[in-house]
């Protein structure tokens, strides 16, 4: 059993729309060439930016992507990734002694130290994350506080 919860899914539509607008506007600037020395570089820059936005929207907001901000729970492992640029943190369920929920933050008390995972998402997704963590922790007899 495994479950993945994306933390930043709400921005995907905006990035796709912006990327498409830039991809369309870039070639139009090049074709129109209204301001001779500015239109071509501006058109190229807009096209490149549009492709980058589209790429980011598909890579950064997919459950299968290694770049997406997410929490992936499996039977043996917890994967925590708070943003596109930060690396994932992996925690074994066997190392977790206690889970403590705070406001938009999960603290894991481990056999050797502790790990805090602050995240940025909406309240509905935060509740989903907390209930899913509870669901996975109960069969492993891990105490959950708060939430």
CORTA-V574065 format. One line per field, one symbol per residue. psi: psi as a letter, one per 20 degrees, with the letter a starting at -180 (. if undefined). A space follows every 50 residues. Layout:
psi->???
This chain:
psi->pqqpophkhiiggghgggggghhghghhggghlgogihgghgggghgggg ggggghhhhikphiqiiqoroppahiqpppohrhiqqqpppphiiphqpp paolpppporhnbrppnqqoarhghghggghggghhhgijlppppa.
